[in-house]
Structure formats: structure tokens, C-alpha cells
Amino acid sequence: MKKRYKAKFESGRKHISKDVFPWLPRDFKLEQIAVFFNVSKESEYRRDFQGGRAITIDELVKMIRDEIEKQGRVGNNAIPEQYDLLRTIQLAVCGCLKRPFRNP
């Protein structure tokens, strides 16, 4: 398995280019992530491997949610409409004009 992910991470590094993402600063360090259903929490060496990092689907969703929550309410700082799934998450998490109802 490690060989397979090493090749995937190397391919990703090779194909990331300033032409595709011209806004990236020159000193940008690419963080490569492999997403799995389950990742052992006991052994950190299983999380960091082959130049990348392993995380669970739940951790990825939490990362996305946390970043979207920083944007605030749609009425103040809407995520652009072309990112409809991210904007839907923003509406669900942050609301439009007021915070959505939260269970105690």
C-alpha cells in the first residue's frame, strides 16, 4: 500500500503547477492528504507516510466545516454561488442573516 500512495503523492506534486494555480505564492508548501474511512489514532506513524498525511472522512468534513464557519453568515460574506455545495454548508452552519437554530 505504501508504494501505491508514494506514487500517487509524487504524481500529485509533479502535476501541481503555477499555471494551474497562479495565485499560489512561490514558497507554497503542498500538503498532501489521503482520506480513509478509518485511521488508527494510536500510532502517529500511520498518519504520516510517503510525504503525505492520512485522515478520516470525518476529519476532512470537520476541516471544511471549520473553514466555512470562519466565513460567517451568508448575508455578510457569501461563498460564491458556483461553489453550491460549500455555500449550502455555509447556510446550514452559519445561516443567512441570523445563526440557524441549534439544539442545546
C-alpha positions, 0 to 999 in steps of 0.5 A, a space after each residue: 500500500 505504501 508504494 501505491 500512495 508514494 506514487 500517487 503523492 509524487 504524481 500529485 506534486 509533479 502535476 501541481 503547477 503555477 499555471 494551474 494555480 497562479 495565485 499560489 505564492 512561490 514558497 507554497 508548501 503542498 500538503 498532501 492528504 489521503 482520506 480513509 474511512 478509518 485511521 488508527 489514532 494510536 500510532 502517529 506513524 500511520 498518519 504520516 507516510 510517503 510525504 503525505 498525511 492520512 485522515 478520516 472522512 470525518 476529519 476532512 468534513 470537520 476541516 471544511 466545516 471549520 473553514 466555512 464557519 470562519 466565513 460567517 453568515 451568508 448575508 455578510 460574506 457569501 461563498 460564491 454561488 458556483 461553489 453550491 455545495 460549500 455555500 449550502 454548508 455555509 447556510 446550514 452552519 452559519 445561516 443567512 442573516 441570523 445563526 440557524 437554530 441549534 439544539 442545546 
